[in-house]
Amino acid sequence: MTFGGLRREGTSRLSGSGVSDALHDATELLLISSGLSMTTYILRQGEEAPEETAEKYRELIARREAREPLQYITGTAPFFGREFRVRPGVLIPRFDTETLVEALLPRLLPGMRLLDLCTGSGCVLISLLLSGPGGLSGTGTDVSVEALAVAQENAELLGADAEFVRADLFPDDGKTYDLISANPPYIRSELIPGLDPEVSVHEPRLALDGGADGLDFYRRITAEVPGRLADGGVLGVEIGYDQAEDVVELMKNAGFTQIAIHRDLGWNTRAVTGVKDGSIC
């Protein structure tokens, strides 16, 4: 079969299994299987593909057909202009989460110490460290050993000054930090089974489940963060599209001021930031 024929076959199979962007995913998997660039594929799409390429491609298509996320198959996910490693057991970085990074970047000053809770792949912390001013250092925490291993790999590959430690939110180091970020689990428990299989079946529930109302982790964070954040420090959290009012109230009750809501490209509320002790946001 030709390269073009393989692409059409893969697109048809993925479309039939309910994959929303079947052509894109079929193309990405063909390029991985064949080692071709998109430009070379266009020039050679009428050529017969080697049998080993066709076999490898169909194996990958079968995995995606079973609704395994494309990022787990390719092993990478783009985030804030960089490629991050991901694998099963680690939450896949989303473009929506870039909203949190964009909201916090203007708050960074040289020499700040950052803490990223529920760090997952480390994409938020690493992006802040690499995109901010010099002299930044950071710590990321997670309860998942698998996530911490991937985050450490990403820091080393991308050259970020970050350490990753296992902790149920805050590290047991007694330190205060200048900026604390978090993308905690925030999906209501009852909604998870109804999500796309890529999420409900394949992504770690530990990174998704925010309790009955989705707010469990925000309650914990806002209750504990004042003692771990320096005066004038900033807290920034990602939120679900319908959680802004509740999270703002939790921050107010914890004594934060200059609270701001930040929207993603779809104009959904996606992040909330606040400042400890009345500093200017």
C-alpha positions in Angstrom: 0.0 0.0 0.0 1.2 3.5 -0.7 1.9 6.1 2.0 -1.2 8.0 0.9 -3.2 4.8 1.1 -2.1 4.1 4.6 -3.0 7.6 5.7 -6.5 7.2 4.2 -6.9 3.8 5.9 -5.8 5.2 9.2 -8.1 8.2 9.0 -11.1 6.0 8.2 -10.4 3.7 11.1 -10.0 6.6 13.6 -13.0 8.4 12.3 -15.1 5.2 12.7 -14.0 4.9 16.3 -15.1 8.4 17.2 -11.7 10.2 17.2 -12.5 13.9 16.7 -9.5 14.9 14.7 -8.9 11.6 12.8 -7.0 13.1 9.8 -4.5 14.9 12.1 -3.9 12.0 14.3 -3.6 9.5 11.4 -1.1 11.8 9.8 1.0 12.2 12.9 1.2 8.5 13.5 2.2 7.9 9.8 5.0 10.4 10.1 6.2 8.7 13.3 6.0 5.2 11.7 7.7 6.2 8.5 10.2 8.7 9.8 9.1 11.1 7.0 8.6 14.8 7.4 5.3 16.3 6.2 7.0 17.8 3.2 8.6 14.5 2.3 5.3 12.7 2.7 3.6 15.0 0.3 6.3 14.3 -2.3 6.2 10.5 -1.7 2.6 9.8 -0.9 2.1 7.9 -4.1 5.1 5.6 -3.4 4.7 2.1 -2.0 5.4 2.0 1.8 7.7 -0.6 3.2 5.9 -3.5 4.9 7.5 -2.8 8.2 6.3 0.8 8.1 2.8 -0.4 7.3 2.9 -2.9 10.1 4.2 -0.4 12.7 1.6 2.2 11.5 -1.3 -0.2 11.9 -0.2 -1.0 15.4 -0.2 2.6 16.4 -3.5 3.2 14.7 -5.0 0.3 16.7 -3.9 2.0 19.9 -5.4 5.3 18.9 -8.5 3.4 17.7 -8.9 2.2 21.2 -8.9 5.9 22.2 -5.5 5.9 23.8 -4.4 9.6 23.8 -2.2 10.6 20.9 0.3 12.1 23.3 0.8 8.8 25.1 1.5 7.1 21.8 3.9 9.7 20.6 5.4 10.3 24.1 5.3 14.1 23.9 2.9 17.0 24.2 3.5 20.6 23.2 3.2 23.3 25.9 4.1 26.9 25.9 6.4 26.6 22.9 8.2 23.5 24.2 7.8 19.7 23.9 7.3 17.9 27.1 7.6 14.2 27.7 4.4 12.4 28.8 3.4 8.8 29.3 0.5 6.8 30.9 0.1 7.7 34.5 0.8 11.4 33.9 -1.7 14.1 33.1 -1.3 15.4 29.5 -0.5 19.2 29.4 -3.3 21.2 27.9 -3.2 24.5 26.0 -5.8 25.9 28.4 -3.2 25.6 31.2 -1.0 28.1 29.4 -3.4 30.7 30.7 -2.0 30.1 34.2 1.6 30.5 33.0 0.7 33.7 31.2 -1.1 35.1 34.3 2.0 34.4 36.5 4.8 35.4 34.3 4.4 39.2 34.9 4.8 38.6 38.6 8.2 37.0 38.4 11.3 38.8 39.6 15.0 37.6 39.6 15.8 35.3 42.4 12.3 34.2 43.3 11.6 30.8 44.7 8.6 29.1 43.1 6.5 26.2 44.3 4.2 24.2 41.9 1.6 22.0 43.5 0.2 18.9 41.7 3.0 19.4 39.2 2.3 16.4 36.9 4.7 16.6 34.0 6.2 19.8 35.4 5.0 21.9 32.5 3.8 24.9 34.5 6.9 25.1 36.8 9.4 24.5 34.0 7.7 27.0 31.7 7.8 29.7 34.4 11.4 29.0 35.2 12.5 29.1 31.5 10.4 32.0 30.4 10.9 34.2 33.4 13.9 36.4 34.5 17.2 34.9 35.6 18.0 33.5 39.0 14.7 31.7 39.5 14.5 28.3 41.3 11.6 26.1 41.8 10.2 23.0 43.5 7.4 20.8 42.2 5.3 18.4 44.2 3.0 15.5 43.4 1.8 12.4 45.1 2.5 10.3 41.9 6.0 8.8 41.7 5.4 8.3 37.9 4.6 12.0 37.5 7.6 13.1 39.4 9.9 10.9 37.3 8.5 12.5 34.1 8.8 16.0 35.5 12.4 15.4 36.5 13.1 14.1 32.9 11.5 17.2 31.5 13.5 19.6 33.7 16.8 17.9 32.8 16.0 17.8 29.0 14.9 21.4 28.9 17.5 22.8 31.3 15.3 24.1 34.1 16.6 24.6 37.7 13.9 22.6 39.4 13.6 19.9 41.9 10.7 17.5 42.3 9.6 15.9 45.6 6.8 13.6 46.6 4.3 15.4 48.8 0.5 15.6 49.3 0.5 19.2 48.2 3.0 21.1 50.3 6.6 19.8 50.8 7.7 19.1 54.4 10.6 21.5 54.1 9.3 24.4 56.3 10.2 26.9 53.6 8.2 29.9 52.4 8.0 30.7 48.7 7.5 33.9 46.7 5.0 32.4 44.2 2.9 29.3 44.4 1.1 27.8 41.4 -1.2 24.8 41.2 -3.2 22.9 38.6 -5.1 20.6 41.0 -7.7 18.0 40.3 -10.9 19.9 39.8 -13.4 17.7 38.0 -16.5 16.7 40.0 -16.3 13.0 40.7 -19.6 12.1 39.1 -18.7 13.7 35.8 -15.5 11.7 35.2 -17.1 8.5 33.7 -18.9 10.7 31.1 -15.8 12.3 29.8 -14.1 11.2 26.5 -12.4 7.8 26.9 -9.0 9.5 26.3 -9.6 11.1 29.7 -11.9 8.9 31.7 -10.2 5.6 30.8 -6.6 6.5 30.1 -5.6 9.6 32.1 -4.9 9.1 35.9 -8.0 9.7 38.0 -5.7 10.9 40.7 -5.0 14.0 38.6 -8.7 14.6 37.7 -10.9 14.0 40.7 -11.6 17.1 42.7 -14.3 15.5 44.9 -18.1 15.8 44.9 -18.1 19.5 44.0 -14.7 19.7 42.4 -13.4 22.1 45.1 -11.6 19.8 47.5 -8.1 20.8 46.6 -8.9 24.5 46.5 -10.1 24.3 50.1 -6.9 22.6 51.1 -4.7 24.9 49.2 -6.2 28.1 50.5 -6.3 26.8 54.0 -2.6 25.9 54.0 -1.0 28.3 51.6 -0.8 31.5 53.8 1.8 29.9 56.0 4.0 28.9 53.0 3.8 32.1 51.0 6.0 35.1 51.6 4.4 38.5 52.3 3.6 40.0 49.0 3.7 36.6 47.4 1.3 35.4 44.6 -0.9 32.3 44.5 -2.2 31.2 41.1 -4.4 28.2 40.4 -6.1 26.8 37.3 -9.8 26.3 37.6 -12.7 24.7 35.8 -14.8 27.0 33.6 -17.6 27.3 36.2 -15.5 27.5 39.4 -14.3 31.1 39.4 -16.9 32.4 41.9 -16.2 29.7 44.4 -12.4 29.9 44.2 -12.4 33.7 44.5 -14.5 33.3 47.7 -12.1 30.8 49.1 -9.1 33.1 48.4 -10.9 36.1 50.0 -11.6 34.0 53.1 -7.9 33.1 53.2 -7.0 36.8 53.3 -5.8 37.2 49.7 -6.4 40.6 48.0 -6.1 41.9 44.4 -7.8 38.7 43.2 -8.0 38.4 39.5 -9.7 36.0 37.1 -8.0 35.1 33.9 -9.7 33.7 30.7 -8.4 31.2 28.2 -8.6 31.6 24.4 -12.2 30.2 24.4 -13.1 33.0 26.9 -13.7 30.5 29.7 -12.5 31.5 33.1 -9.4 29.4 33.5 -7.2 30.8 36.3 -7.4 32.8 39.5 -4.5 34.8 41.1 -4.3 36.5 44.4 -1.7 38.3 46.5 -0.9 37.8 50.2 -1.0 40.8 52.5 -2.4 43.4 50.1 0.5 43.8 47.7 -0.2 45.1 44.2 -1.1 42.4 41.7 
